[in-house]
Amino acid sequence: MNTLVIAATVLKTEPLRYTPAGLALLQLQLQHSSEQQEAGMQRKVQCQLSAVLIGDQAHRSVQVGDTIKAKGFLAQRSAKSTQLVMHIQDFQQIQQN
């Protein structure tokens, strides 16, 4: 199984482009920050994550500064790269207080 659900802030968006197959593709950089329970202790977690929206999802409104809850899977950036990228299959905006 390869499923990732994460709450994150959108740090950067690249201009919308199209794959050779004609699918819309939007690249994002996400920032996550939380506290997690590990080995009976609280641990502060921070990370940046590359992500992509492909197809109809790429046309949804997402802007720098938005906080989203994203669900998708991890894959290699390309056949020649071992860098991981989150492929977002669905996301929703999270309201900030």
N, C-alpha and C positions, 0 to 999 in steps of 0.2 A: 504494500500500500504506500502511496506517495501523496499525502494530502497535507497542506499547510494552511493554517488559519492564523492571521496576524493582524493586530491593530497597529497602524503606522501613520506617520505624517508624510505627505508627499513633499520631498525636498526639491525635485527637479523633474521636468518633463521635456522630452525631445519633441521636435516637430513631427506631426503625423506623417508616416510614410507608408509605402505599399510593398509587400513581398513580391518576389517574381511571379508567384501564383495569383497576384492581384488582391490579396487580403490586406486590409488596413492593419497597421502595427503602430502602437504607441509605447515608447520606452519610458520608464519611470525610475526614479531613485527614491527609495523609501527609508525613513528613519523610525526605528522602534525603540521604545524605552519603557521598562516595567520592572516590577519586583516579582521574583519567582521563588518558590519554596524548593530548596535542594538540600538533601541530607539533613533535614530538620532545621535548616537555617534560611533566613531571607537573603536573597542575592539580587543585587541590582543588575539588570541586563540592559545593554544598549548595543544596537547594531544598525548598520546600513545595508540595504538589500536592493539589488537590481531587480526590476520586474518588467513584464511586458503585458500589454493588453492586445489581443489579436481578434480580428473579425469585427462583429458588431460591437463588442465590448470597447474597442478602441475609439468608437464615436461617442461614448458616454462622457459626460462632463466631469473632468477631474482637473484640478488646478493646484499649483504650488501652494502649500499651506493647508490644504484639505487634510483632515484626519479621516482615514477610511478603515473599515474592517474588510480585509481581502481574504478570499479563499481560492486556492489553486494548487499547483504542484511545482516541484523543483525539477529542473532539467539543465543539462550543459548548455552553455551559450551557443556553441556550435560543435560540429564534429571534430574540430581541431582544438577546442578549448575545454578545459576542465572547470572553468569558472561557472558557478551556479547562478541561475536566474529563476525567479518565481514567475510562472505563467499564471496570471490571474484569470480565473474563470468567472468569478462573480465578486462584486464588492458593493458595499453600502457606505454612505457618508455617516460619520459619527458626529453628533452635535457636541460642540465644546461648551463647557460651563464657564 
